[in-house]
Amino acid sequence: MTLSMNRALAGRDTQRDTSMLTWESQQIQGSPAITEKLVNLPFQKVQHKIVTIDAQPSSPSTASLIVLVTGQLLVDDGQNPLQFTQVFHRYRWEGAR
């Protein structure tokens, strides 16, 4: 799920109470707070242009990945793309689907 889709659904299957999001130095914890932040971002439309996706295992004993994504995005009907970098730490937890 990306910001280009329904923000209210973003991450609902991948977040839990210990999940963290840092957005422009603001740290947000927990699925409800993260969803609230995403829903209330000050733009309506986002177009992504992914430039790189790099991933590597983060633990030899747990199914987990560190993922780095870089690219550009256009907000609403803007003409000047913004550069972005995102880092995800993905791992399987008990009860995951």
N, C-alpha and C positions, 0 to 999 in steps of 0.2 A: 504494500500500500504506500503510495507516495502523496506528497502535497498536491499533486496534480489531480488527485481523486478526492473522494469524500473525506475531508479531514477528521470528521467525527469518528470514522472507522479506522483511521490510521493507527496501526500498531496494536489494535485491540486483542489480537491473538498472540502477540509477541511481547507484550509488556506485562509487568507485574508490579507489586508494591515497592520492590527494590530497584526497579528500572530508573535510569537517570537520563535526563536530557540537559545539555548545556546549550543555550541559545544566546549568542552575543553576551557572554559572561554571566548570564542568569542561569542558575542551577535549579532544575525542576525535578522532583522525585515522585514516582508513583504513576500508575496508568491514568487515573482520573485527572491529575494535575497536568500531565503531558498532553492528554487529549484536549483539555481546556486551553492550553497554550496554543496548540496547533489550530484549533477552531477559531481562536481570536486573533490570529495573525492579521496585520493590516493590509492584506491584499486578497484579491478574489481568484485570480488566475496565475498559474505558474507553468512555464515551459522549461523542461530540463534538457540540456545537452551534456550527456556524460562523456568525459574525455578519457578518464582512466578509472579502472576498478582493479585494485590489488588486494589479494587476500592471502593470509597465511594462518596455519594452525597456531593457537596460543597456548596449548597445553598438550603434553604427550599423553596424559591420562584421562582427559575429558574431551568429548566432542565439542570443540569450540574454534572460533575464527575471529581474527581481527581483520576488518575490511576497511579499506581506505578508498573513498570515491572523490574524484575531483571533476569539475566541469563548470558549466555556465548555466545561468537561468535568467529567464525574462519574466518579470513580474507585471501582471495586468497586461497592458498593451505597450509596455516600454520598448524602446528601440536599442537601449544600451545594456548588453548582458552583464550580469553580476557574476563574479567568480565565486565558486564555493568549494569547500572541502568538508567532507563528512567522514567520521570514523565510527564504525559500529563494532561492538564486541558481542558476538553472537555465541551462545552456548545452550546446550540442551539442559533443561531442568526437569525434575521429577513432576509428572503430571502434564508434560508437554504433549501435544498431539503429534 
